[in-house]
């Protein structure tokens, strides 16, 4: 057994593509090599896969092959016929090796043959190119004349070693070798490596921290050390640490500063300018942003040249931001709203002004659902009116990730109500796990925005397919579920459909799939059981019912209800729909007793597990006392109607036939 190392050397990879490539390729390597673990490492210029103690022994598989029917394989004297001889020649076998085996209704000549599957490395060589061609990147590049050979960035070298043995792998015209590249700036020319251990040592000496987890820890520690020295805390957008990790092979911290005048800018503007343009980290002290930033260089700073370069870039960007900020404040947000008619939201949907008008109708309906007071409704309408105005500001045109936040900042500066202003920022939440709106106005605007996007994009035929979701509708659905669950709001999306709504079935199926994913920890069987009886257009009802059923699934009462459903469903004829019950046709006390329980439960708006359990004893008594399938048609129909009413009550909670116990 020897260690296997594979390095795929590339031009600088987009940080967002690296985790995708590592995960996909390592999974395919596990399949090809039949191993449980493949260690992964990555830098911007290389994807590395390592298998400890790979056993590269040939593998065989025994297979049974069938020949002619036994009757025609031998003559009456027991000699092989021509049919059998042809079969034996095909597999270089003798008559002594065959045996009789049954296939279907007949008996045939059979032969056991051994199939050579090769070694794990043989399978790797055979599949390697297809593995790389199958990585699900959002975009792929072609850098040779071959239209078939593509990757997220050009592949420049491949190292493949099994111990000291070179493994012959190919991708297009790139063949594996022992030669790897070290740090582009600090280490110079390529080097040859003897084996995996030699590779790891030489790469480390060549100023490459191969393990992205180690590199991330180093960046985090440098950031925390600088923060301690400043008596401050790091302040940066989510995802920046991961992005910087995959931009550098050996990170060197560089502390810079900017003029105090730029502190007049809102904090998030400064942070976004530093992170968006240069991937720099900011700091906060006592709740206020400092005029310091920390950048990371892929080259060792020998003097202040890198620092001064970073500071020049930051100053230029902040100068632009300060100019945009001051210019934007000269024009009130409400004066920008009419100009939204010139901003196309979608060719089949309309302008942003059309969206704002539709949002007012949706938000007003939501207000009536949650019982808003007149003052609250007034705030919601004002927030809706201003909700998209900041898209026309200079600042958002330059940094679109500040959309919503700049609306909040400008609205406060221009004297708008604080809750209205905050709602302009909160309308895009949740963006992370615990990032929900803090105000009622913000919550209503956030719900309305997601309801609008889901309905109108589906109406326009923009249905997400595969991994393609250009309008973020999967994220919108998850966000809507979280918002509705946070307020226990049982909204029915179908009430917001325009008259000419199209693709309703596709939207229903999409929401059902997203609910299955959202509630996967509760169990797919429960989600499907509820979705059979509650349309996905009422997501909170689905969510709350699934969570309730999950909480009681292990109980004795749940088992009773489950068995009750199976019993009544089993006795009802297929497609039985009759539900008309006539008391005059009752012949046994158990019929009337069950009927009284049914009427009581049917009058209830919501049914609990305890309610359903109350049906069990009356149903058991009914089945003991009477023959449901009575020979008299009228009596039989009446009893089946009773049973059908029981089933319908159970189906008001869930389709228990979908539940797995």
PEDAPE-V31950 format. One record per backbone hydrogen bond with DSSP energy under -0.5 kcal/mol. CO is the residue of the C=O (numbers start at 1). NH is the residue of the N-H. If there is no record, write none. Layout:
BEGIN
{{CO NH} {CO NH}}
END
This chain:
BEGIN
{{2 54} {3 163} {4 51} {5 161} {6 49} {7 9} {7 159} {8 47} {9 156} {9 157} {14 17} {14 18} {15 18} {15 19} {17 21} {18 22} {19 23} {20 24} {21 25} {22 26} {23 27} {24 28} {25 29} {26 30} {27 31} {28 32} {29 33} {30 34} {30 35} {39 50} {41 48} {43 46} {44 13} {45 10} {46 43} {47 8} {48 41} {49 6} {50 39} {51 4} {54 2} {54 56} {55 57} {59 117} {59 118} {61 115} {63 65} {63 113} {65 111} {68 109} {69 72} {69 73} {70 73} {70 74} {73 81} {75 78} {79 75} {81 85} {82 86} {83 87} {84 88} {85 89} {86 90} {87 91} {88 91} {88 92} {88 93} {89 92} {94 97} {95 98} {99 110} {101 108} {103 106} {106 103} {107 70} {108 101} {109 67} {110 99} {111 65} {111 113} {113 63} {113 115} {114 116} {115 61} {115 117} {118 59} {119 123} {120 124} {121 125} {122 126} {123 127} {124 128} {127 131} {128 132} {129 133} {130 134} {131 134} {132 135} {135 137} {141 151} {148 150} {151 141} {154 11} {157 9} {158 177} {159 7} {160 167} {161 5} {161 163} {162 165} {165 162} {167 169} {169 176} {171 174} {173 175} {174 171} {175 158} {177 160} {178 193} {180 191} {183 187} {183 188} {191 180} {195 199} {196 200} {197 201} {198 202} {199 203} {200 204} {201 205} {202 206} {203 208} {204 207} {206 183} {208 210} {210 42} {210 212} {211 215} {212 216} {213 217} {214 218} {215 219} {216 220} {217 221} {218 222} {219 223} {220 224} {221 225} {222 226} {223 227} {224 228} {225 229} {226 230} {227 231} {227 232} {228 231} {233 284} {235 282} {237 240} {239 243} {240 244} {241 245} {242 246} {244 247} {244 248} {249 209} {252 297} {254 295} {256 293} {259 262} {260 263} {261 264} {262 265} {266 269} {266 270} {267 271} {268 272} {269 273} {270 274} {271 275} {272 276} {273 277} {273 278} {274 278} {274 280} {275 279} {281 294} {282 235} {283 290} {284 233} {285 288} {288 285} {291 258} {292 283} {293 256} {293 295} {294 281} {295 254} {297 252} {300 302} {304 308} {305 309} {306 310} {307 311} {308 312} {309 313} {310 314} {311 315} {312 316} {313 317} {314 318} {315 319} {316 320} {317 321} {318 322} {319 323} {320 324} {321 325} {322 326} {323 327} {324 328} {325 329} {327 330} {328 331} {330 332} {332 335} {332 336} {333 336} {333 337} {336 339} {337 340} {338 341} {339 342} {340 343} {340 352} {340 353} {342 344} {343 352} {346 349} {346 350} {350 345} {350 346} {351 355} {352 356} {353 357} {354 358} {355 359} {356 360} {357 361} {358 362} {359 363} {360 364} {361 365} {362 366} {363 367} {364 368} {365 369} {366 370} {367 371} {367 372} {373 377} {374 378} {375 379} {376 380} {377 381} {378 382} {379 383} {380 384} {381 385} {382 386} {383 387} {384 387} {386 389} {386 390} {388 391} {389 392} {390 393} {393 397} {394 398} {395 399} {399 402} {400 403} {402 406} {403 405} {404 408} {405 409} {406 410} {407 411} {408 412} {409 413} {410 414} {411 416} {412 415} {417 421} {418 422} {419 423} {420 424} {421 424} {421 425} {422 425} {422 426} {423 427} {425 428} {426 429} {432 435} {434 436} {435 430} {439 443} {440 444} {441 445} {442 446} {443 447} {444 448} {445 449} {446 450} {447 451} {448 452} {449 453} {450 454} {451 455} {452 456} {453 457} {454 458} {455 459} {456 460} {457 462} {458 461} {461 463} {462 464} {465 468} {467 469} {468 465} {469 472} {472 476} {473 477} {474 478} {475 479} {476 480} {477 481} {478 482} {479 483} {480 484} {481 485} {482 486} {483 487} {484 489} {485 488} {488 490} {489 491} {491 493} {492 495} {493 496} {494 497} {498 501} {503 507} {504 508} {505 509} {506 510} {507 511} {508 512} {509 513} {510 514} {511 515} {512 516} {513 517} {514 518} {515 519} {517 520} {519 522} {519 523} {520 523} {523 527} {524 528} {525 529} {526 530} {527 531} {528 532} {529 655} {530 533} {530 534} {535 538} {537 493} {538 542} {539 543} {540 544} {541 545} {542 546} {543 547} {544 548} {545 549} {546 550} {547 551} {548 552} {549 553} {552 555} {555 559} {556 560} {557 561} {558 562} {559 563} {560 564} {561 565} {562 566} {563 567} {564 568} {565 569} {566 570} {567 571} {568 572} {573 576} {579 581} {581 583} {582 585} {583 586} {588 591} {588 592} {589 593} {590 594} {591 595} {592 596} {593 597} {594 598} {595 599} {596 600} {597 601} {598 602} {599 603} {601 604} {608 612} {609 613} {610 614} {612 615} {613 616} {613 617} {614 618} {615 619} {616 620} {617 621} {618 622} {619 623} {620 624} {621 625} {622 626} {626 628} {627 630} {628 630} {631 633} {632 636} {633 637} {634 638} {635 639} {636 640} {637 641} {638 642} {639 643} {640 644} {641 645} {642 646} {643 647} {644 648} {645 649} {646 650} {647 651} {648 652} {649 652} {650 653} {650 654} {654 656} {655 658} {656 659} {659 661}}
END
